[in-house]
Amino acid sequence: MFSRAALLTAQRPLTVAATRTAAAAAAPGGAIERRQRPEHPGKVRLGFLPEEWFQFFYNKTGVTGPYTFGVGLITYLCSKEIYVMEHEYYSGLSLGIMAIIAVKKLGPVIAKWADGEIDKIESEWKEGREAELKVLSDAIEAEKKEQWRADGALLLMEAKKENIALQLEAAFRERAMNVYSEVKRRLDYQVECRHVERRLSQKHMVNWITSNVLASISPQQEKETLNKCIADLSALALRVKSA
């Protein structure tokens, strides 16, 4: 009963204020409060009241109309004990006040701590991402180096092929020179054999002719030839002395 009397006592000033507000809105000067606010389709207030309701009340009762209606409705529900404020209500009110105080006092600290944890997690994720990017970039560089090495291996293979070709050419030329030398040596041998055979033939022929000539000379002819040679030599000696 005490709470009901207190609510009735509190209702009277609110009713008087609502009556004065309505009178001010009906007066010519109240047109300022009756001016329409810009409409915002789809916008809500207090999380569940559409903006169109407030526009309707503004057009009908002025700006303070919805708030007066809300306060009067709450006062009516409480005064008629339609909404009974038992101990659970005060417990909820106390919990609400404690929650508000906790949010006001502990909210910034918890928010700062949570932000720090989020920043820490984000930094860890960022470090992991950067480390992974570094690993991937190192892998890309290693792959490029391996490709460069593969290209170098191809060039080395081409160089080896050219070297083998040069070695084959050198071996071919060496063998061709060996063949030329062997053929020349054999041909020279054949030429030398022909020369030896010719010399032997000439020598044999000279010996045969000499032997035949000597065999054809008689002792008398040999004696006459020897005397003639001695006479020629004596004449030659006298000629030399006279000179």
Phi, psi and omega in degrees: 000323180296319179294323179294319178294322179294322180291321177296320179296320180286338182287328184297310178299324180293322179293317177299317180296321179293321179295317178296322179295317178296319179295319179295325179290326179285336180292160179301324180289346181281001179294338179295320180283339182273357182296144182280140176269157180297139181281145178229088182301133177087353180275144179235159177239148181059017175087347183212352181263123181293152178294333181295328178296315179296321177297322178296314179293325178297320180290329184268316188241355184095183185292323184275358183298309181299320181292320176297319178296318180295314180295319179295320179295316179296319179296320179295314180297320181287321183290325179273006181055029170291319172255106184273127179262087180269195185292332178295326179297313181291326175296317177295322178296317178297316178297321178298316179297316179297322178295319179297315178298318179297319179295318182290320185272310184270343182302309180300321180295312180295320178297319178296316179297316179296320177297320177298317178296319178296317178297322179296313179297318180296320178295321177296316177297319180295317177298317177298319179295316180296321178296318178295319177297320178296316178298316180294319178295321176297320178296321178296316178297319178296321178295319177298320178296320178295321176297319177297318177296321178297318175298318177297323177296322176296317178297319178297322178296318177297319178297319178296320178298316178297320178297317178296320178298318178296320178297318177297318178297318179296318179296319178298314180295321179297315179293322176298321178293322177297317178298316179299317181296316181296317179296316179297319180297318180292320177296320176298322178297316179296319178298316180297321177298319179294319178297317180297315178300320180295317180296318179297321179295315179299316180298316180297319180295319180296315179297320181294318180294316181298314180297319178293320179296314179296323179291332181278344180277131179273165179296325178296316179295323180293321180293317180297318180296322180292318178297318179298320179295321179294319180296319179296321181291321179295320177294322180292323179292319177295322179296321181292319181294318179294328179288000000 
